[in-house]
Amino acid sequence: MYDLIQQVRAVVPFNTPVADLCVDDCYGCPKKLLEYLDMELEDWQQKLDDGHIPNFAEINSLGRRSRKIVTALEKNGLVMN
């Protein structure tokens, strides 16, 4: 799970200014997607720090949600694949 969190943080542009997120038409709301994903990753980081050991379903679920958000960000031109 630590590796997954690091991979997502390396790919997703969490520090993008709001002015650059909301340009023209959007596929989903990039600002809300980034906020949601950041909260999810922070939540998992806290759980891991508290000693929680995630099962495969939890890892798979976070990975699936992360991929969907990255796909939406790609469609908005914020992530290059």
C-alpha positions in Angstrom: 0.0 0.0 0.0 2.9 2.3 0.7 4.2 1.7 -2.8 0.7 2.4 -4.3 0.5 5.7 -2.4 3.9 6.8 -3.6 3.1 5.9 -7.2 -0.1 7.9 -7.2 1.6 10.9 -5.5 4.3 10.7 -8.2 1.8 10.7 -11.1 -1.0 13.0 -9.9 -0.4 16.8 -10.0 -1.7 17.7 -6.5 0.1 21.1 -6.5 -1.6 22.4 -9.7 -3.0 25.9 -9.2 -6.8 26.1 -9.2 -6.7 28.5 -12.2 -5.0 25.7 -14.2 -7.5 23.1 -13.1 -10.7 24.8 -14.3 -10.1 25.7 -18.0 -12.8 25.4 -20.6 -14.8 22.2 -20.5 -14.0 19.7 -17.9 -14.4 15.9 -17.7 -15.5 15.6 -14.1 -14.3 18.3 -11.8 -10.5 18.1 -11.6 -10.4 20.2 -8.4 -12.8 17.9 -6.6 -11.2 14.8 -7.9 -7.8 15.9 -6.7 -9.2 16.8 -3.3 -10.9 13.5 -3.0 -7.9 11.5 -4.0 -5.6 13.5 -1.7 -8.0 12.8 1.3 -8.1 9.1 0.4 -4.3 8.9 0.3 -4.0 10.8 3.6 -6.5 8.6 5.2 -4.7 5.4 4.1 -1.3 6.9 5.2 -2.8 7.5 8.7 -4.3 4.0 8.8 -0.9 2.5 7.9 0.9 4.6 10.4 -1.6 3.4 13.0 -0.7 -0.2 12.2 -3.6 -1.2 10.0 -2.6 -3.9 7.5 -4.7 -3.6 4.3 -6.1 -6.6 2.7 -6.0 -7.2 -1.1 -9.5 -5.9 -1.6 -8.6 -2.6 0.0 -5.4 -2.2 -2.0 -7.3 -3.1 -5.2 -10.1 -0.7 -4.4 -7.7 2.3 -3.9 -5.8 1.3 -7.1 -9.0 1.2 -9.1 -10.2 4.6 -7.8 -6.8 6.1 -8.4 -6.7 4.8 -12.0 -10.2 6.2 -12.7 -9.2 9.6 -11.4 -6.0 9.6 -13.4 -8.0 8.8 -16.5 -10.3 11.7 -15.9 -7.2 14.0 -15.3 -5.7 12.7 -18.5 -8.9 13.7 -20.4 -8.6 17.2 -18.9 -5.0 17.4 -20.0 -3.5 17.5 -16.5 -1.7 14.2 -16.6 0.3 13.0 -19.5 0.4 9.2 -20.1 
